[in-house]
Amino acid sequence: MTISKSKRVSKAQWLDTALEVLETEGVDGVRVEKLARQLGIAKSGFYWHFKDRQDLLKQMLDYWAHEFTAVVTENPELNQGNPKQRLEKVMRMIQKYGLNRLEIVIRVWAQSDPMAAKVMNKAYKMRHDFFANLFKEMGFRGDEVEMRTQLLIGYYTMEYSMYGKQPKANKEKLLKLRHAFFTRK
């Protein structure tokens, strides 16, 4: 690969590449030199966006929390209208954009890094509150809300790593069945 000295790479490109490496190699695989090579630029470009590797890791976690949680929980379209329809939209977003593809690797990272644990726990609380409120709006109460919330989050936490890519028709059929299961009284 040719290294470009003049090519500009955005912070988002650095973070997306770092998350791809995190997904395949874990946090120990996230190295500045490796990312620069993958982006086809000199390592010095890294320092336009990050102080050091630790800053990159912190910003990766914040980026993950935003792009894989806040884009859903803070989305105005998903906070208005029929809660059953909103739940289906969220389920479709998770499926379409693979918003659960990093769950296991983030959890593994969080087991050995307090910074990662703090960000992960905050993101999971946002998810929990979001889904619990949806289920409450559907008329569920008490343990019914908590059971549905935990089960839905647990499913999406494990789905990508356990089942990977599936045929589109199968994914659609299962999504409809899951939606019916979670919304049935």
N, C-alpha and C positions, 0 to 999 in steps of 0.2 A: 504494500500500500504506500502511495506517495504521501509524504507529509507536506501539507500546505502551511506556509508561514503567513499568508495573507487571508486565509479563509476565516470568516467570523462564525462562531458557533454560539448560539444563545444559551442562556442559563437553562431554559427548558430542555434544550437538546442534551446538555450535559446530564441533567437530572433524569431524563427518559433513558439515556444510555446507561446511567448508573443503576437505575431500577431494573433494566434488562439483565445486567450483569448480576445484580443481587438475586434475581429470580433463578438464574442458572447456576451461580457459584456461591451464593451466600455473601454475607458482609465482608468476609476476608478476601473475596475476589474483587471487591470494589477498590481499585487502585488507580491513581491519577494517570500513571503512564499507560496503563491498559485502556482507559477511557479515551485518552488522547489518540492512541493508535486507532481505536475503533472509529473515532470521529474524523480521522485523517488530518489531524492538526498537531502542531507543536504543543508540548506540555505547558508552555508558558501561557497559553490561552486560558488555561484553567484559572489562573490567578486574577483574571478580570472579574470573575464571578464568585470566587471562594477564597477564604484566607488560607485554608489548609484542608487536609482530608477530613478532620473532625468537623469542620464547618460544612463540608460537602455532606457528610453523614447526617448532620442535624437538618440541613436543608432538604435532603432526600426524604427524611421522615415527615417533615412539614408538608412537602410536596405530595407525598403519598396520602397523608391525612386529608389534604385538600382535594386532590384529584380522584381519590377512591372513596371518600366519605362526604366531605362538605359539598361537592358538586351535586350530591343527592339531597342531603339533609337541609341544605340552605337554598335549594332550587325553588323559586317562587311558584312555578307550575306544579310542583309536587307538594305544595302546602295549601292548595286550594281545590275545592270540588269534592266529588264523591271519594271517600277513603278506599273503597274497594278498587275503583279505577286507578287511583294513585298507587296503590300497592302493586297492581299489575304493571303500571308504567315503570316503577322502580325495579321490579323483577326483570323486566325486559331490558332496562338499562344495564343492570348487572351482567346479564347474559350477553348482550350485544357488544359491550365495551370491555368485557373481561374484568370487571371491577373487583373481582375476588381472586385474581390470579396470584397476588402477592401475599395472601393471608398467612399461609404456613411459614414462609420465609421471614416475614415480619415477626410472627410469634416466636420463632426460633431465635431470631436476633434479640428480641425483647427479654428472653430468658437470661441472657448474659450481659445485657447493657441497660442500666437504669434509664438512660435517656430514651432509648427505643421503647422501653416499657411504659414510660410516662406518656409518650405520644400515642402509642398503641391504645393504652387504656382510655385516653381522652377521646380518640376516634371511636372506640367501641361504646363508650358512654353516649356519644352523639347518635350512633346507630341505634342503640338500645332505646333511648328516649324517643327518637323518630318513629321507630316501629311500634313501640308501646303506645304512643299517642294515636297512631293509625288504628291499632286494634281497639283502643278505647272509643275512638270515633265510630267504630263499627258496632259498638254496643257491648263489647266484652268487658268483664270486670275481674278484679282480683287476680287469682291464680291463673285464670284463663288468659289474661293479658300477658302475664309473665311467661307462661308455658309457650305461647305462640311466639313471643318475642325471642326467647332463648332458642327455641327450635329453628326459627327462621334464620337467625344470625349464625347458629351452629351449622346449619345446612350450608349456607353460603360460604362459611369459613372453610369447610372441607370439600365442597363440590369440585372445585377446579383441580385440586391435587389428587382427589380420589377418582374422578370420572373423566377428567381431561376433555378432549374434544369428542363430541358426539355428532351423529348426523343431525342436520338442521330439523328435519321432520320429527325426530325423536325428542330433541330439545324442546320444540314447540309443544308437542303433546304433553311432555312432563311438566312444562311450565304451567299449562292450563290446569293440569291435575293438582299441582302444588297450590296454585292460587285458589282453587275450589276448596281444597283441604283447609287452608289457613283462614278462609273467610266463612266457612260453614259453621252455623251455630249448632 
